[in-house]
Amino acid sequence: MVSVNQEAMKLVRKVIDEKERLNIGITRLENGATVIDMGVEFPGGWAAAKYIAEISLGALATLNYGTYRLRDLELPLVSVYTDYPMISCLSSQISGWALKDMKNDAGIVPLISGPIRAIVKKDFFSKPFDYRDDWHEAVAVLQDNRLPDVRLTDYLAREANVKPENLYVLVAATGSLVGFINVISRTLETSIWRLHTQGLDVSGIISAWGSAPLPPPTRDELKAMIRVNTYTYYGGSAGYVLDEDDQKIAGVLDQLTLSPKTTNQYGIPFGQLLREAGGDIFNMHEFCHSVAKINLLNIRSGSAYHYGEVDDRMLWECLFE
């Protein structure tokens, strides 16, 4: 079985070697852990963002850039392709490991994503699946506007049962360009969990692709969180090549996307919903966490299915929240 941490480390070593070109910073903490600053005190950029997203996916996916026209704005488009959707998204990428006992001085709960989750398997999203990684090095991705310290990295190393010197943490603030792209690249992790909850066998998905436009970045972390989540949910499109029963697909197709059919909160500004949830996206229980458009290509029958549409109105109005 492929090791997401072993594969990710191949990219991590390239990132370290290319730190000047990538506009990033590398710090070795007192405990030996390596912190890779890709968007906190260093600016990062397009190349750094491609690395952090692919590392977050266990190096089992490819990120590409394109363009998307929103009224008179020409925005970047972030697309991801993978042949290991269940492992790369649910066992690695999804930002589902919340360290509630590790709040920083600002009261922010660190959210861990990346290959380390496949070793630790403590969060809600990784537990339902059999895949578990076992590697002597661990790679974590942290979405935060502060760099991790010895206390946090010691904790991660203990949980992953690795030496601190074998722990690598990549971090970017949500409001950085790298942070924006890192979140926007999660169209697949968002939608594949929805497929799972609706009874489709995600372990049988053969390949997948997803895309969403990138909103204008902002250093305001709250505004950044509102924009990237709005664009992932309302601007996201995902596609899957799967081997499934046609009747089963048809029976759940209209339940797979974010739409008025799946949530009565459709169209309510994301910032309002986030405030009502106390700033914790995991408290948004009535909101349908999925993308706006889904495409399913069933290799068993040769049938193709699609449902939903990207909502340009929500993407535009989000810029004025």
Buried (B, 14 or more C-beta within 10 A) or exposed (E): EEBBBBBBBEBBEEBBEEBEEBBBBEEEBEBBBBBBBBBBEBBBBEBBBBBBBBBBBBBBBBBEEEEBEBEEEEBBBBBBBBBBBBBBBBBBBBBBBBBEEBEBEEEBBBBBBBBBBBBBBBBEBBEEBEBEBEBEBBBBBBBBBBBBBEEBBBBBBEBBEBBBBBBBBBBBBBBBBBBBBBBBBBBBBBBBBBBBBBEBBBBEBEBBBBBBBBBEBBEEBBBBBBBBBBBBBBBBBBBBBBEBEBEBBEEBBEBBBBBEEBBEBBEEBBBEBBEBBEEEBEEBEEBBBBBBBBBBBBEEEEEEBBBBEBBBEBBEBBBEE
